[in-house]
Amino acid sequence: MSEIITIERMGYGAEAVGHLASGKTVFVEGGAPGDVASIDVVEEKPSFARARIGKIEQPGAARVAPKWAEPAALGAAPWQHLAYDAQLEAKRANVVAALSRTGGFGERADELVASCLPSKRQWGYRNKIELGAQWDAKGTFNLGFHQEGDPNVQQALACPLAHDAIAKAPKALRGALRFLQGSDDLGIFRVGVRTSVRTRETEVALWTRPSGFPRAAAAKMLKSSLKATSVVRVIADPGKARKIKGLEVLDGKGIWTEQLCGARYVAHAPSFFQVNTAQAEKLVEQAVLALGGSIGDAGPAGLDGMLVADLYAGCGTFGVALARAGADVIAVESAASSVRDLRRNADENSVDIDVIGGDAARELPQLGGLDALVVDPPRAGLADGVPADIAAARPSRVVYVSCNPATWARDVRRFEDVGYRLERVQPVDLFPQTYHVELVSCFVRC
Ligand SMILES: C[S@@+](CC[C@H](N)C(=O)[O-])C[C@H]1O[C@@H](n2cnc3c(N)ncnc32)[C@H](O)[C@@H]1O
């Protein structure tokens, strides 16, 4: 079934949103706000439909020519056909919509959400590329991007979202690993590459199942193909990336380092680290400011003597900055690799952090009274009882950093129910050309 519609807005996802003549909401792959397009409906459900663009009759004002022509861009850069200003507006609108509907803020949501802070680099901003590895039915080794809902990897020659030093890694690594393996399956199921424009370090991490492995040959080949300063092998089972069975240094330092807000951070391959360093600095700055601190030439300051918990702390992106600002920091993180890196990052930046390895929800009730708290959970947001446990610690301020407006808006409701008022929401664009948006929100105790 085809019909001509006008695209209204971007959804929270790859698709744009419009309405069929029947009034039904339709999600349109490849649509841009303002497009008048002939669409082909590919799926119809009782309350919504999905469609593809047949022909654009008249392009919307926000539409631009996509830069990345490979099919992998559909999954990795699904908003690249939108002008950057329109991307920022759409991201803010998605945060407002989540707060309004899921958070129950109605029209008040619009007043609380600031404009989305733009990324200086709209391409070439990622410090990390993560590629899935697979053997196909013909016995060919493939390396590419995972697309949501598709078990197969999508091959690509390059990733223009990544810094120049690693943008061509998909092709280079595919060639190197095909040569290394020949027709032998070495159990590689994922390859991660991290680079820093600040420290000039590049690390290649091969994720493999436990088995024999030609360490020296792999080290030589990977080091030369990307001028890597570190080559490591992470031993784990596919689908169980959190259960690391071993980490072998094949060449170089065995770690990757990055500089952020004037501090130096070490991150081992299995540890979480923000993928857009320059924008992560804005997250940190926003968090420090929200707690009443300041950012000066010498770094974060002005939180002297405050007792602050940093939950879901990773390698210490927030915790180290808060401690440098003078706060007494208790950090909780569950992944063993990140916990070790966090301890080392505190030492290397000459700050004391009380690092607790464990589940944030479980540890929180033992922390006692707090002056303030920063939480930065994974996409699923906070476990049910966490806002109430936070309220029991009676912090005067809570900073909630989120990468998922839907779960965040649900949690906002919970915070308001336990006596915290949402004061301000600052979306920050860490992921240009995609629908993803990060936000820093601040709550005060009523
Ligand atoms: C979105 S990352 C944020 C990390 C850090 N705040 C940063 O900005 O780099 C979420 C972190 O939470 C950790 N994590 C996941 N579940 C957890 C849990 N139940 N308790 C504590 N940490 C957890 C992950 O290992 C990851 O490091």
The ligand as an SDF file (V2000), in Angstrom:
LIG
                    3D

 27 29  0  0  0  0  0  0  0  0999 V2000
   27.0560    4.2320   31.3500 C   0  0  0  0  0  0  0  0  0  0  0  0
   28.4630    3.5370   32.1110 S   0  0  0  0  0  0  0  0  0  0  0  0
   29.0560    4.9320   32.9730 C   0  0  0  0  0  0  0  0  0  0  0  0
   30.4470    4.8350   33.5070 C   0  0  0  0  0  0  0  0  0  0  0  0
   31.0720    6.1370   34.0270 C   0  0  0  0  0  0  0  0  0  0  0  0
   30.1730    6.8740   34.8680 N   0  0  0  0  0  0  0  0  0  0  0  0
   31.5690    6.9810   32.8850 C   0  0  0  0  0  0  0  0  0  0  0  0
   30.9770    8.0330   32.6000 O   0  0  0  0  0  0  0  0  0  0  0  0
   32.5720    6.6240   32.2690 O   0  0  0  0  0  0  0  0  0  0  0  0
   27.7230    2.5340   33.3190 C   0  0  0  0  0  0  0  0  0  0  0  0
   28.6960    1.8010   34.2170 C   0  0  0  0  0  0  0  0  0  0  0  0
   27.9210    1.0940   35.1880 O   0  0  0  0  0  0  0  0  0  0  0  0
   28.5220   -0.1530   35.4370 C   0  0  0  0  0  0  0  0  0  0  0  0
   27.4550   -0.9900   35.9920 N   0  0  0  0  0  0  0  0  0  0  0  0
   26.5010   -1.6990   35.3320 C   0  0  0  0  0  0  0  0  0  0  0  0
   25.6520   -2.2770   36.2010 N   0  0  0  0  0  0  0  0  0  0  0  0
   26.0900   -1.9270   37.4470 C   0  0  0  0  0  0  0  0  0  0  0  0
   25.6170   -2.2000   38.7480 C   0  0  0  0  0  0  0  0  0  0  0  0
   24.5330   -2.9500   38.9530 N   0  0  0  0  0  0  0  0  0  0  0  0
   26.2820   -1.6810   39.7970 N   0  0  0  0  0  0  0  0  0  0  0  0
   27.3890   -0.9230   39.6170 C   0  0  0  0  0  0  0  0  0  0  0  0
   27.8820   -0.6260   38.3900 N   0  0  0  0  0  0  0  0  0  0  0  0
   27.2320   -1.1170   37.3220 C   0  0  0  0  0  0  0  0  0  0  0  0
   29.0700   -0.5820   34.0960 C   0  0  0  0  0  0  0  0  0  0  0  0
   30.1010   -1.5370   34.2590 O   0  0  0  0  0  0  0  0  0  0  0  0
   29.5750    0.7620   33.5510 C   0  0  0  0  0  0  0  0  0  0  0  0
   30.9060    0.9840   33.9220 O   0  0  0  0  0  0  0  0  0  0  0  0
  1  2  1  0
  2  3  1  0
  2 10  1  0
  3  4  1  0
  4  5  1  0
  5  6  1  0
  5  7  1  0
  7  8  2  0
  7  9  1  0
 10 11  1  0
 11 12  1  0
 11 26  1  0
 12 13  1  0
 13 14  1  0
 13 24  1  0
 14 15  1  0
 14 23  1  0
 15 16  2  0
 16 17  1  0
 17 18  1  0
 17 23  2  0
 18 19  1  0
 18 20  2  0
 20 21  1  0
 21 22  2  0
 22 23  1  0
 24 25  1  0
 24 26  1  0
 26 27  1  0
M  CHG  2   2   1   9  -1
M  END
$$$$
